[in-house]
Structures are given as structure tokens and as C-alpha cells.
Amino acid sequence: MNSSLIKRLALLALVAIGLFAVTGCGSDSEESSSSDTASSTAEPGVDGDTIKVGILHSLSGTMAISEVAVANAEKLAIEEINADGGVLGKKLVAVEEDGASDWPTFAEKAHKLNTEDGVAAVFGGWTSASRKAMLPVFEKDKALLYYPVQYEGLESSPYIYYQGATTNQQIIPALEYMKEKGDKKVYLIGSDYVFPRTANKEIQAWAKANGMEIVGEEYTPLGHTEYETSINKIKAAKPDAVFNTLNGDSNVAFFKQYKDAGLSCDDTQVMSVSIAEEEVGGVGVDNVEGCEVAWNYYQTLPGKTNAKFVKAYQDKYGKKKHTDDPIEAGYIGVYLWAMQVEKAGTTNVEKVKAATDGIKMDAPEGEVTMDAENHHLWKTARIGVINKDGLIDEVWNSGKPIEPDPYLKGYSWWKG
């Protein structure tokens, strides 16, 4: 057995032990010792006049369609911060790794960044499977992860900051919007991993309490491309709408075959929570024009802050490139960490965490505030419709930022 394989197996054992330890509402590992990790040093990431930070996304595999752009946004934020004097007067240096659309690889690379590279924080992940794999690593290493994507909730960690929406800031507003429109029969289709299965459990509970009938529920593996059978089931069920939690390039196949089967969002609407402007280009505008999405940010949002962000991103990566919700969330995650560090006056992890309370930002999506208790953001929910240009037009918003409720404590229909 070669040394690299031994190292990988050891890391997977660490993940398995950590996952067992953190079952339930967060983890008690904040109290455990971790003196053997780089992140336990007084000033992680600091090397002379520089501070190292990690970027960990899928640069290859089925999730690259979504994650490459988020990594680009994080690098843009680092470049802007450096141009403005850096953090604590020091330049940020990015150490980038490829999660390769594979959750054990995310865990392995996270541990490398925390220990061998000794970064001050890591910005990364997309799927909940990748986040769940990384969570015990960051808790054992006592290191910080900034996670930029909406997810299913039912989680918080003292070492993870969540820039994407939790359930009550995306999925529940989407369901309430659908109910208001008169959608009574809904078909659920999603990728077969943590986020879609948990999200659909929450959707089932909400539907039962709100007079909505779930007429079908189906899952396919990440990267799946044959949807003819699934679409025939949708046709047979005759739903008013489809709630889509497919991820990655499976959406390309699904929407193309949906259209080929004679269906469209004009007659059987599809509400998606993992398709944003970046994915629309890959799926094909003709296949998704008129379809609904639920997010917290769209490129088309008005305001000087968003206009500046869009211009900077397109100046850097191309005039035809779109911004989107996870891209924006990745971008602001770097800024929020920098604000915490400046407030703390150090990259020391525990002091950075202690500086969370009161951190807020005039972000491209509007004002966001870090919740010091659960490490999520207060965010405005928005429903949009994909237009002929591949952009998304907002058709509804919550009017103000929604307090994050990752465990759905404020909802009587949720029994956990």
C-alpha cells in the first residue's frame, strides 16, 4: 500500500469519527484540544507581511459547472482587498485546492489547507455532502470554513460561517410563493444526496400543514443524464409545478429532455433552488426561459453596490460572464472574514469568532448581518424568473432580511 493511499485512508477515518461526534445540533468539539494543528497557533496564516487563505472548490467533475465561478469570485475579493491595503496591513495570498466533486477529497484537502499550509481560513464547498465531510475536519482542526451556498439547514457549527440561505430564507419562501400562485399539486425531483433528501423532508412537512399535495418524489445520482423515465412520471402525475433540487450538470440533461418531451415552464412550472445565472448558460437559455428560481441575489438587482460588483467581475473574467447568488456569497464571505479579522486585530481563530457580533455589510444583494449565535446571515429572500437573455428578473422579495432559523424552531409544522 503506497503512502498516499495510507494518508487518504487515515483522513477518511478522521472524517468518519468526526461525523459520529457532531451528530445533532452542532458539536461539542469546540471544547476539545487540538494543539497539533496549524490553526491552533496564535496567528494562523500570517507569514511576515502576508496572510495565507484557502480556496477549496470543485475545479473538475460534475460540480465544476457551478464551483469554478465561485472560486473566481473569492479570488476577485482577495485581489480587491489587497488593492485596498490588505488585512491588518498584510497582503492576502490564496492557496487553491480542487475538491474534484468528491466529498472525501474535500475532507482531505481541507485538512491539508488547515495543517500543512496553515491558512487563516478556508472559503469553499458547494454540495452539502462536501460540507458534511469537511465539518468534522474544521472542528477537529479548530479552523474556519466560509461556506457560500444555500443549503437544507438543520446544522450549525462554531467553526463554519454560512453565507448562503438556510431553509427559511429560500425554500419556505419559495413554497409560500407557489401556494399564493395556486400550486396545489407538486412533484419533487432531486439529486441523491444530503441537500435534496433533507430539503424534501422539510417540503413534505410544510406541504402537509399547508394543503399542498406531493404527487411524486424521485432522486437520481449526481451527474445523472437520463431523465426520460422521470419526465414520463411527471407527465403521469400531472402536477401544477415541479420543485427541482437537482445539482450540477444533471440540470443540463433534465431541462433539455423536459423540453424535448413537450413540457415547458409555461404549462408545468419548475421551481429550482440550485440553478442560478451561471448554470443557465450551461443548461441553455432556450430550455429554461420562463422557469422560476428562489435565491437571495440576482445580477439584475438595482443599486450602486451591485453595479460595482458586476462590473468588477466582468472586467476580470469577461463581459459575457454572469454573476449569481453563490458567486456573490463567495465574494462577500471573504470580505466578512476580513471585517472580523480587522475587528479582532488578529487572525487567531477564537478571537475572530468572538468578533462576529455586529458585523454587517452593504453587500451586492443588500444589507447582510452575521448572526453571532448560529453563524448564518440575515438575508432577503427573492423569487425570480429566467429571461431570454439568461438573466433572472425578480418577481417577489421578502421586503427585509429574514432572521436565519436553521433548525426551523419558529415553525410548528416541523417536528425534526
N, C-alpha and C positions, 0 to 999 in steps of 0.2 A: 504494500500500500504506500503510495507516494506521499510526500509531506503536505502537498496542497490539499489532497483529499482528506488527510487526517485533520488538518486545520478546519476544513469545511464541516466535517462531521462534528468536531468539537463545538463549533459555533452553533450548529443546529441543535445540539444538546442544550446549550445555553438558552436558546430560544424556547425550547420545549419546557425547560424548568421555569423560565420566566413567565411563559403563558399560563402555566399552572398557578404561579404565585399571584398573578394580577387579575384572576377571575373576579368579576363583580365591579363595584363602583370604585374604579381607580385602583390604587395599590398602597400597601403599607411599606413598600420598598424605599420610600423617601427617608425612612429612619435607619435603613441598613447602611453598613460601611462599604466603601469602595475605594480604599486608599491605593489600590493597584492600578487605577485608571488615570489617563492623562487629564480627564475632565475634573478630577478632584483637586488639581493643582490650584493655587491661588489665582492665577491669571491664564486660564486656558486660551490657546490660540495666539497669545502675544509672543512675538519674536522680534525684539528690537523695535523698529518703527513700523511694524506690520502686525496685522491680526489675521490669522487663517480662519476661514469659514468653509463649511462643506456644502456641496450641492449634490444631491442624490436623486436622480430621476431615471426613468427608462429611456435610454437613448437608442435602444434597439428592442425588437419584439413587438407584440400586438399593441402595447400601450404607448409606443413611441409617437403614434399619431397625435396624442394629446400632451405627452410629458416634455417633449423636446422644447416646445414653445414656452412652457413654464420655467424650465431651466434658463432659457434665454432671457426671460423677464427678470429672473433673480440676478443674473449677471448684469443686466442693464441697471438695476437698482444699485448694485455694488459699484459699478462704474460712476454713476451719478453721485453717490455718497463720497467716493474718493475725490471726485472733481470739486466737491464742496468742502474738502478738508479732512475727510475720513471720519473715523470714530475714535474719540479720545485723542485726536490728533494723529492717529495712525491709519495707514492705508490698509484696506481690506484685500486679502488675497484669497481667491476661490480655489478650493481643491475639489475637483469634479470626479464623480464616480457614476458608473452605469448600473442601474438596478436590473436592467435587461428583462423587464416584465416578469420577474421571477422572485417570489417572496423570500426564499432562503438567501438569494443573492442580496436583496435589500438588507436583511439582517447582518449578513457577513460584511457588506461594505459599510454599514452604519458603525459596526464595532471597529472597523479599520479606521474610519474617519475620527472616531472618538479617542482612540488609543494610539495607534501608530502615527497618525497625522496630528492628533492633539488639537483639533479645531475648537473654536469657541462656541459654535452652534452649527446645526445642520438644517438646511432647507430642502425638503424633499418628500417624495412619496406621491402616490395617486390613489391606487386601489386601497380599499380597507384591508385586504389581505396583506399588502405591503406594510401598512401602518401597524396592524396587529403583530406582524413579525418583528417590526422594529421596536415596538413599545417596551418589551422587557429588556431589550438591549440598552435603550436610553435610560431606563430606570436603574438597571444594574450599574451602568457606567456613570450615572449621575450627570448626564449630559442633556443638552436641549435640542429638541426637534421642533421645527416650524412647518406645519402640515397645511398645504394650501387648497385642499379640495373639499367640497361638500361631502357629507357622509351620513350614516344612518343613526348617529347619536349613541346613547347608552354607554358612553365612555367619557372619562376624563383622566388625566394623568398629571402629576406635579411636574413632569419633565417634557410635556408636549403642549404646544400652543397651536390652536386650531383657527386658521384664517378663513376656511370655508364654512358654509352654513351647516348647522345641525338641523335635526328633523323639523323643529317648529319654526325654522326660518326659511324652509324651502318646500318640503314635501307636504306638510299640513296646509300652508297657504295655497299650494297647487290644487290639493283636493277641495279646499273650500271654494276656489275659483271654478273648478269643474262642477261642483254642486250648484253653485249660483247660475251657471250656464244651463243647467238642467240635465247633466250627465248622470244617469241613474244606474246604468249597467257598464261595468268597466272590466277589461281584460288586462291581466298583468303579465308582462314578459320581461325577463332579465337575465343577466349573466349569472352563472352558477358559482357564486362566492359570497362572502360575508355581507357586503352592502345590499345587493338586491334582495337576498333572503330576509335579512332583518328589516329592511325598509318595507317589504311587502307584508311582513307580520304586523308592522305598525299600520300600514294601509288597511289591512283586513280589520284590525280593531277599530280604526276610525270609521270605516265603511259601515260596520255593524251598528255603530252608535249614531250614524247619520243617514240611514236609509238608503245606502248605496249597495248594489249587488255586485259582487265579484263573480264574473261568469267564466273565468278561466285563469290559470296561473301556471306559467311554464318557465323553465330555466335551461340555458344552453351554456356550454363551456366558453370561457374567454377565447376569442379567436375563431369561434364557430362561424361558418359561412353558408350553411344550407338551411334556409328558412321556409321552403315551400310548404312543408308539413305544418309548421307553426302558423303560417298565414292562412292555411286552409282551416285550421282550428279556430282562428279568429273570425273568419268568414262565417263558419257554422254557428259560433256563439252569438253573433250579431250584437256586439257591444255598441254603446254610444261613443265610447272612446277607449283607447289603449293607453295604459300607463307603462312607459318604457324605462327600464333600468339596465338596459344593455350598456356595455362599456367597450371602449377601444374600437378596433376596426370591424367588429361584428355589426356595428351600426351601418357600415357601408353596404354589406350584403343584405341586411334586413330591409332597409328603406328602398334599395333598388328592386328587390323582389316584391316588396309591398306594392310598389308602383306597377311592376310587371304583371301583378295579379289583378290589376284593375282597381286597386284601392288608392285612396289619397286622403290627405288631411281635410279635404273639402267635404268628404262624406263620412269618414270614420277618423276622427281626430286622434292624433298621437301626442301625448304629453311626455316630454323627455326631461330628465334631470341630469343627464351626462353628455348632452350634445350642446356645445357652445359654438361660437363663430369659427374657432379653429377646426373643429370637427366637420362643420358644414361643408367646407371646401373639399374634404376627403370623401364625404358621403355623396356630394353632388347637389348643387342648389336645386336642380330640377326635381330631385327625389324628395326634398324636404320643404320646399316652399309652402308656406301656409301652416306649417306644423308648429305646435306650441312647445315652449320650454319654460322651466322655472329656474331662476338664478337670482343673484343679488347685484350683478353688474352686466351691462351691455356696452359695446363700443359706442353705440349711438346716444348714450346718456349726455345730456347737456352739462355745461359748466366748464370753467377755465381749467380746473384741476384735471379733469378727464381729457380735455383737448390737448393739454400739455403732455400727458402720459401717452396718448395715442400717437402724437407727432414724434415723441422721442423714440417710441418703439418702432414706428415705421421708418424713421430716419436711420435707425440702427439695423433693422432686419429686412427692410423692403417696403415700398409704398403699397404693395398689394397684400401685405400681411395684416391679419386682423388681430385685435386684442379680444380677450374674452374673460369670463369670470375667474377660472383658475389661474390664468396668466396674471390678472390684476391682483389676485390673492397672494400669489407667489411674490410678486413685486412688492406689495405693501408689507409682507412678512419680514423682509429684510429691513425695511425702514422701521417697523415696530421694534424689532430686536435692537436696532441701533439706538432708538429712543430709550429703551430700557437700560442699555449699557451706559449711555450718557448720563441718565438719571442716577444710576448706581455708582458711576465713576470707576467702574471695573468690569472685566468680563467674568469675574467669579460667578459661577452658576447660581449659588444660593442668593447672592446679593442682587443678581439680575432678576431672579424670581421675585424677590422682595420689593423690587421697584415697579412691579406690574400695575399696581393700583393707580388709577388716574391717567394712565397712558391712553391718549386718543389721537386720532389723525384725520385730517381732511383728505380722505382718500379719493381716487377717481370715482368710486361707487357712492361717495357721500361720506358723512362722518361715521367712523367706526370707533368703538371703545373696547379696550381689553377688559374682560371680566377677571378680576384677580382670584375669584373663588374657583371657577371651573376652566379658566384659560381659553374660553371661546370669545368671539367678538359679538358685540351688539351690531346687527346688520339689518338693512331694509330688504324685505322680500319683494321680488319683481317677477311678473309673468310677461313673457314676450312671444312674438310670432315671427318666424323666419321669413324675410322678404326676398324678392327676386335678385337682390344684389348679394345675398349670402350674409347679410347683417340681420340684426334682431330688433324689432320695434317693440318697445314696451307698451303693453295694453292695460296693465294694472300694477300698482305697488301698495305696500302696507302703510305708506304715509309717514312713517317714522321707523327708526331702528327697533328691532324686536329683541328683547332680552333673551339670551340663549338659555334653553331649557333642555340640555342633552338627555336627561333621564325622564323627560315628559312628566315631571312631578305636578305640573299645573293642569293636567288633563285627566278627568275622572274615568274616561274610557280606557285608559292604559293601565293594565294590571301588571306589566312587566313580564 
